[in-house]
Amino acid sequence: MEYRTLGRTGLKVSLLGYGTGGARKFGAATGLTASDRLAFVRRALDLGVNFFDTAGGYGDSEEYLGETLAGVQRDSYVLETKWNGGGWLEGGETGVTLTDSVERSLTRMRTDHVDVFMFHMIDEDLYETHRDRFYPEAARLKEQGKIGHIGFTQTIRREPKFEGVIKALTGDPELWDVVMLKYGIMNQWAAKEVLPLAEKHDIGIVNMAVVRTTLSDPVAMRARLDQWRADGTIASDALMGDEPFDWLVEGDVGSVAEAAYRFAAQQEPMSTVLTGTSNIAHLEANVAALERGPLPDPQARKLVELLGGSWSPD
Ligand SMILES: NC(=O)c1ccc[n+]([C@@H]2O[C@H](COP(=O)([O-])OP(=O)(O)OC[C@H]3O[C@@H](n4cnc5c(N)ncnc54)[C@H](OP(=O)(O)O)[C@@H]3O)[C@@H](O)[C@H]2O)c1
């Protein structure tokens, strides 16, 4: 396993991290039992995964992490959790204040600190509210040692072109140690402005949802490509057919999912790429994929040529 530095936090994180949200929610959606989850996390640790992403709003995922990481030396892994300020303002989702949410996360995860705290989805129009009203509360928790570093996540669905992220990284880069965003085969837009900004300010990048639905569900994938051919995002004859990415599976590339993780990891300044799998065999395959290094040049170059300006809300 390769380890990279999470920007100015200085934390060393595994290139493949484990995300406990997404469609699988740490196996809650696929029927994993407590012993399955324990086996999954122990295998992840054995394979060198040391970065675990969760959120107050990810169902029971924080409790699951608490259970499965119990007894593991606390400084051998990096924990990151989130609070959704927009959801709280609307009276929904988390239903608790930032401070109460962090306290609840600590209890659920059986720890006295999280290494990274993130604002879960900052939209452009709520940016100032987060900065002026909520950030000082997070900074107090940092002073108390309950959180180590402060970041936020992109809102993929509403802001696939990173409006809120760009506002934060241009206006107040010193506030944000880590940003979670989506960069991948079907979402290359971040390479234009956001990733260079992050690199300039030494902000750690956690890359999320690089397979997600568009690369794991052939129907969703073809629908997105149809739309892009129609609106001119890609050439009108590009990526046709039932298996539009089969050319990626060549040489040492075993699957489209593997190509997705390798492509997502090779872009500077990526610190860690999350996988949200609930399947141990897929976890092992994804670790092995990143150990094989960047995608071979011809495939990587062709992806940029075909999809260089791509962005999508899923
Ligand atoms: N704004 C936010 O804060 C936000 C938004 C989205 C995601 N996230 C975080 O990012 C994490 C990662 O996103 P994600 O859950 O969408 O993860 P992902 O790894 O991009 O996609 C997971 C999907 O890919 C499949 N998959 C994974 N490896 C595979 C393989 N080797 N072969 C075939 N299929 C494979 C999984 O199915 P199997 O279970 O069958 O492997 C699952 O359907 C989330 O869990 C969450 O923690 C955060």
The ligand as an ORCA input file, in Angstrom:
! r2SCAN-3c Opt
* xyz 0 1
  N     -20.548     14.583     -0.299
  C     -20.076     13.554      0.371
  O     -19.686     13.733      1.484
  C     -19.970     12.191     -0.248
  C     -20.667     11.878     -1.408
  C     -20.467     10.622     -1.965
  C     -19.596      9.714     -1.381
  N     -18.936     10.045     -0.245
  C     -18.015      9.087      0.422
  O     -17.229      8.458     -0.583
  C     -17.309      7.054     -0.378
  C     -17.063      6.342     -1.690
  O     -18.144      6.556     -2.610
  P     -19.027      5.309     -3.091
  O     -19.587      4.621     -1.897
  O     -19.918      5.790     -4.160
  O     -17.858      4.340     -3.594
  P     -17.345      3.793     -4.994
  O     -16.214      2.937     -4.584
  O     -17.122      4.874     -5.971
  O     -18.566      2.939     -5.542
  C     -19.085      1.872     -4.814
  C     -19.793      1.000     -5.825
  O     -18.813      0.399     -6.674
  C     -18.879     -1.005     -6.573
  N     -17.500     -1.530     -6.618
  C     -16.440     -1.166     -5.851
  N     -15.344     -1.864     -6.171
  C     -15.698     -2.690     -7.184
  C     -14.990     -3.667     -7.941
  N     -13.697     -3.931     -7.745
  N     -15.673     -4.323     -8.916
  C     -16.992     -4.078     -9.135
  N     -17.710     -3.168     -8.443
  C     -17.068     -2.480     -7.468
  C     -19.560     -1.283     -5.248
  O     -20.226     -2.519     -5.264
  P     -19.775     -3.705     -4.235
  O     -20.254     -3.317     -2.882
  O     -20.495     -4.893     -4.800
  O     -18.299     -3.815     -4.341
  C     -20.552     -0.122     -5.166
  O     -21.687     -0.390     -5.956
  C     -18.705      6.846      0.223
  O     -18.806      5.596      0.833
  C     -18.758      7.987      1.181
  O     -18.050      7.633      2.343
  C     -19.093     11.275      0.324
*
